[in-house]
Amino acid sequence: MKVSIYRNYRFIDKDPLIDALRTVVKSKEKLTNGAASAITGIAAGTFDNWFDGDTRRPQNASSTQVAAALGYVRRDEMRPDGQVVPGYIKVRDIDPKEERKKMADFLLRHSQRKPRKRKKKANGHG
């Protein structure tokens, strides 16, 4: 197993990004994992694994989706010693009930796609 050690972004157990996301979801927005899931489209189990489970590094696409759906963008800070501290700032207010409806509509629209038609194989015959 290879262990990467970074000079400016260090952590032992979990990526500090998880703590920043927890602050947004739990402290600032006061959401349960289920409510955050309904708004963001990210599975409640993903939040469970981030906050209380074994996930060490969340996927960038997932963390960005969560932040954006809740009205936040990533804004990291750098300490004088060069250490990067991940964080988020709020850029728009959301109405959780309205956002749940929007996500439900989005999922409904995108889950009703028609299956693609496959080309018939000629099996070597023209």
Summary of the structure (lengths in Angstrom):
residues: 126
radius of gyration: 19.7
end to end distance: 51.4
largest distance: 70.1
contacts: 276
relative contact order: 0.15
helix: 44%
strand: 8%
